[in-house]
Amino acid sequence: MRIALYGLGYVGSVTAAMLAKAGHAVTGIDINPVKVDLINKGESPVNEPYLAELIRDQVIHGRLTAIKRDENGCNSDAIFICVGTPSRNDGALDDSQVRQVVEEILANRSKSDDPLIVFNRSTCLPDTHLWANRVFKDNSDLNANYVVHPEFLREGSALSDFQSPPLLLFGTEDKTLDLESLSKEFYPNTCLPIHNVGIVEASIAKYASNAFHAAKITFANEIGSICNIVGADARSVMEILCADNVLNISQAYLRPGMPYGGSCLPKDVKALVNFATKAKTNPEMLNSLDLSNDQQVQSLCSRILAKNPTSVAFLGISFKEGTDDLRGSPLVVIARTLIDEGVNVQVYDPNIHIEKFTGVNLAFLHSMIPELQHMSLDNLPEAISGSEIVILGHRNLLPELREHGTRRSSVIIDLVGICEDDIRLLGDVEGLYW
Ligand SMILES: NC(=O)c1ccc[n+]([C@@H]2O[C@H](COP(=O)([O-])OP(=O)(O)OC[C@H]3O[C@@H](n4cnc5c(N)ncnc54)[C@H](O)[C@@H]3O)[C@@H](O)[C@H]2O)c1
């Protein structure tokens, strides 16, 4: 393929050289004449292991060249955008380089019957991508398709990361593009499956990945600070944590859904933060967990109250399904808030047998939601009858809900993530974050 690539920085130099190595004719474009000259001399504009040798080979073989402006009118089958997207002073994304490149492509490329695919590898928020996608759609005579293609390479291991990426992610509106075949042309040495999603999802997935990496590092370092207080070896502690591939290093707890609760997570996070704070170590991230979790509960309450319901049914009230433990249950907090706002609450939770409650669970019931004794119903149809809102808090109650349906006028707020078939069957379903 003939490929034009904008931006010969850390990402662009590697991408240009690796695409040339894969057999494509690559023209790098950069407004910085020094970088252009370096490439044409067969030298690397950035310091990255093995990149200088690779660039030299590709230039010698005539597969890689560089120019300052694309005066050729983007005489290419594909364009890669790899320009910078730095932060502005206030932290906002500065997407001016991307916008400038898109304008340049429009100005340079004339009407064509040959299809063009524009892959944007620069990290941008959805607004920028949606704008660029719209620009290419509005200029349909360019015959161009816009694809968000986030980059996951790391400096220092960029060549091997490019060759074996952790993820092949594409975001596009046009589902007819054969991204599978294109991906094989760009990454011949990987057999990873591709993720072909919407523009917005691809954009946010890239940001979510980087935020997750930042969260992992900060978490490990906050645990490190706590280890220093007690003289524990943080590396050993984190090795133990990582040895658990069931609950720790796994997909567990990584599905958006109900805020956390129960008798352990809130109390143990609080204890750790309290201990560290008294020892003058301020674990800001750990400290923010409870605050963020509470905020999610509150925003769910506001969302329900905004519908001005007179009656709300809870399908599940304990902190998770399969237990009668009410302690720290976000569902109890939501029910409490609604009751205090004068909403009639009805509850169906087959695990709750209040007559059998003893000890701390009974004490929690009395302090948080003594009304539960009168609101608890022992069958689902009765609980949902007359309720404008049904809150599905426990997934194991879905079959019963499916069987009995809901009133036509009631909205189901789905906290557990039910599938499309169930949504079709149940009618008016609102997902929590989906
Ligand atoms: N550096 C990384 O490790 C990394 C990893 C993954 C993703 N990313 C993302 O990739 C993008 C590029 O990052 P980078 O570190 O390579 O940036 P960089 O600043 O090193 O390089 C950007 C290049 O674009 C050039 N440029 C600016 N405007 C131009 C224009 N109008 N035409 C042609 N060239 C132009 C600049 O001169 C510069 O050489 C960013 O969005 C970044 O967030 C970076």
Ligand as a Chemical Component Dictionary entry (heavy atoms), coordinates in Angstrom:
data_LIG
# 
_chem_comp.id                   LIG 
_chem_comp.type                 NON-POLYMER 
_chem_comp.pdbx_formal_charge   0 
_chem_comp.three_letter_code    LIG 
# 
loop_
_chem_comp_atom.comp_id 
_chem_comp_atom.atom_id 
_chem_comp_atom.alt_atom_id 
_chem_comp_atom.type_symbol 
_chem_comp_atom.charge 
_chem_comp_atom.model_Cartn_x 
_chem_comp_atom.model_Cartn_y 
_chem_comp_atom.model_Cartn_z 
_chem_comp_atom.pdbx_ordinal 
LIG N1  N1  N 0  4.710  8.465  23.005 1  
LIG C1  C1  C 0  4.068  7.379  23.354 2  
LIG O1  O1  O 0  4.612  6.490  24.023 3  
LIG C2  C2  C 0  2.655  7.160  22.904 4  
LIG C3  C3  C 0  2.068  5.893  23.027 5  
LIG C4  C4  C 0  0.772  5.701  22.588 6  
LIG C5  C5  C 0  0.065  6.770  22.038 7  
LIG N2  N2  N 1  0.643  7.997  21.960 8  
LIG C6  C6  C 0  -0.126 9.087  21.333 9  
LIG O2  O2  O 0  0.365  9.221  19.987 10 
LIG C7  C7  C 0  0.335  10.594 19.582 11 
LIG C8  C8  C 0  1.730  11.026 19.158 12 
LIG O3  O3  O 0  2.585  10.994 20.277 13 
LIG P1  P1  P 0  4.154  11.242 20.140 14 
LIG O4  O4  O 0  4.733  10.974 21.486 15 
LIG O5  O5  O -1 4.684  10.499 18.977 16 
LIG O6  O6  O 0  4.169  12.808 19.822 17 
LIG P2  P2  P 0  5.438  13.690 19.433 18 
LIG O7  O7  O 0  5.202  15.039 20.011 19 
LIG O8  O8  O 0  6.710  12.975 19.733 20 
LIG O9  O9  O 0  5.351  13.799 17.842 21 
LIG C9  C9  C 0  4.396  14.557 17.172 22 
LIG C10 C10 C 0  4.986  14.972 15.829 23 
LIG O10 O10 O 0  3.960  15.563 15.037 24 
LIG C11 C11 C 0  4.540  16.629 14.306 25 
LIG N3  N3  N 0  3.486  17.518 13.819 26 
LIG C12 C12 C 0  2.751  18.425 14.509 27 
LIG N4  N4  N 0  1.874  19.037 13.683 28 
LIG C13 C13 C 0  2.046  18.487 12.458 29 
LIG C14 C14 C 0  1.437  18.672 11.192 30 
LIG N5  N5  N 0  0.477  19.565 11.020 31 
LIG N6  N6  N 0  1.863  17.944 10.165 32 
LIG C15 C15 C 0  2.842  17.045 10.306 33 
LIG N7  N7  N 0  3.468  16.801 11.483 34 
LIG C16 C16 C 0  3.068  17.524 12.540 35 
LIG C17 C17 C 0  5.498  17.267 15.303 36 
LIG O11 O11 O 0  6.468  18.066 14.655 37 
LIG C18 C18 C 0  6.098  16.018 15.953 38 
LIG O12 O12 O 0  7.243  15.568 15.261 39 
LIG C19 C19 C 0  -0.227 11.360 20.774 40 
LIG O13 O13 O 0  -1.595 11.506 20.617 41 
LIG C20 C20 C 0  0.077  10.459 21.954 42 
LIG O14 O14 O 0  -0.826 10.669 23.031 43 
LIG C21 C21 C 0  1.916  8.218  22.356 44 
# 
loop_
_chem_comp_bond.comp_id 
_chem_comp_bond.atom_id_1 
_chem_comp_bond.atom_id_2 
_chem_comp_bond.value_order 
_chem_comp_bond.pdbx_ordinal 
LIG N1  C1  SING 1  
LIG C1  O1  DOUB 2  
LIG C1  C2  SING 3  
LIG C2  C3  SING 4  
LIG C2  C21 DOUB 5  
LIG C3  C4  DOUB 6  
LIG C4  C5  SING 7  
LIG C5  N2  DOUB 8  
LIG N2  C6  SING 9  
LIG N2  C21 SING 10 
LIG C6  O2  SING 11 
LIG C6  C20 SING 12 
LIG O2  C7  SING 13 
LIG C7  C8  SING 14 
LIG C7  C19 SING 15 
LIG C8  O3  SING 16 
LIG O3  P1  SING 17 
LIG P1  O4  DOUB 18 
LIG P1  O5  SING 19 
LIG P1  O6  SING 20 
LIG O6  P2  SING 21 
LIG P2  O7  DOUB 22 
LIG P2  O8  SING 23 
LIG P2  O9  SING 24 
LIG O9  C9  SING 25 
LIG C9  C10 SING 26 
LIG C10 O10 SING 27 
LIG C10 C18 SING 28 
LIG O10 C11 SING 29 
LIG C11 N3  SING 30 
LIG C11 C17 SING 31 
LIG N3  C12 SING 32 
LIG N3  C16 SING 33 
LIG C12 N4  DOUB 34 
LIG N4  C13 SING 35 
LIG C13 C14 SING 36 
LIG C13 C16 DOUB 37 
LIG C14 N5  SING 38 
LIG C14 N6  DOUB 39 
LIG N6  C15 SING 40 
LIG C15 N7  DOUB 41 
LIG N7  C16 SING 42 
LIG C17 O11 SING 43 
LIG C17 C18 SING 44 
LIG C18 O12 SING 45 
LIG C19 O13 SING 46 
LIG C19 C20 SING 47 
LIG C20 O14 SING 48 
# 
